[in-house]
Amino acid sequence: MVFYYIMIIIKIFYTIYNIQYIKLLFYKLRINIRY
């Protein structure tokens, strides 16, 4: 049961990390298009 909660927490952190990474990629793409 505890292991299950740990997996959920890891999944949430992983998703947040991926969202930040995707935002950074989009930001870089916008800068590249602009210049």
Backbone as CSV, one residue per row, in Angstrom:
resi,resn,N_x,N_y,N_z,CA_x,CA_y,CA_z,C_x,C_y,C_z
1,MET,0.839,-1.205,0.000,0.000,0.000,0.000,0.875,1.257,0.000
2,VAL,1.867,1.292,0.862,2.784,2.443,0.921,3.521,2.573,-0.414
3,PHE,3.935,1.444,-0.963,4.633,1.425,-2.251,3.765,2.051,-3.344
4,TYR,2.465,1.768,-3.295,1.509,2.314,-4.266,1.487,3.839,-4.199
5,TYR,1.464,4.395,-2.996,1.476,5.857,-2.830,2.791,6.458,-3.334
6,ILE,3.881,5.782,-3.084,5.200,6.244,-3.551,5.214,6.290,-5.084
7,MET,4.654,5.277,-5.718,4.585,5.245,-7.185,3.764,6.414,-7.726
8,ILE,2.651,6.730,-7.091,1.793,7.855,-7.497,2.565,9.172,-7.385
9,ILE,3.262,9.367,-6.279,4.047,10.591,-6.049,5.138,10.719,-7.122
10,ILE,5.829,9.630,-7.405,6.881,9.627,-8.438,6.274,9.989,-9.795
11,LYS,5.115,9.420,-10.099,4.439,9.690,-11.369,4.065,11.170,-11.483
12,ILE,3.567,11.760,-10.404,3.194,13.185,-10.379,4.433,14.051,-10.612
13,PHE,5.511,13.768,-9.900,6.748,14.547,-10.069,7.288,14.406,-11.486
14,TYR,7.217,13.205,-12.038,7.690,12.943,-13.397,6.880,13.742,-14.418
15,THR,5.566,13.789,-14.223,4.675,14.551,-15.107,4.989,16.042,-15.039
16,ILE,5.176,16.575,-13.829,5.524,17.991,-13.639,6.851,18.296,-14.343
17,TYR,7.819,17.427,-14.179,9.131,17.590,-14.824,8.979,17.625,-16.350
18,ASN,8.177,16.711,-16.891,7.951,16.666,-18.345,7.275,17.934,-18.846
19,ILE,6.292,18.440,-18.104,5.593,19.675,-18.483,6.586,20.841,-18.536
20,GLN,7.438,20.945,-17.525,8.449,22.012,-17.505,9.383,21.887,-18.709
21,TYR,9.787,20.677,-19.026,10.701,20.427,-20.147,10.049,20.814,-21.477
22,ILE,8.784,20.457,-21.649,8.031,20.790,-22.871,7.873,22.308,-22.995
23,LYS,7.567,22.992,-21.899,7.461,24.460,-21.911,8.777,25.087,-22.347
24,LEU,9.874,24.576,-21.834,11.208,25.085,-22.189,11.461,24.882,-23.687
25,LEU,11.103,23.717,-24.210,11.270,23.441,-25.641,10.445,24.406,-26.483
26,PHE,9.193,24.634,-26.113,8.337,25.563,-26.845,8.901,26.977,-26.786
27,TYR,9.417,27.358,-25.639,10.016,28.686,-25.476,11.212,28.851,-26.414
28,LYS,12.068,27.837,-26.473,13.238,27.868,-27.364,12.797,27.915,-28.822
29,LEU,11.770,27.159,-29.168,11.253,27.157,-30.539,10.736,28.540,-30.927
30,ARG,10.010,29.178,-30.041,9.483,30.523,-30.306,10.621,31.510,-30.535
31,ILE,11.673,31.414,-29.740,12.838,32.299,-29.890,13.498,32.044,-31.255
32,ASN,13.630,30.784,-31.635,14.246,30.433,-32.922,13.417,30.954,-34.098
33,ILE,12.105,30.884,-33.989,11.218,31.370,-35.055,11.315,32.903,-35.157
34,ARG,11.376,33.549,-34.030,11.403,35.010,-33.977,12.655,35.564,-34.662
35,TYR,13.799,34.953,-34.394,15.061,35.476,-34.951,15.491,34.686,-36.183
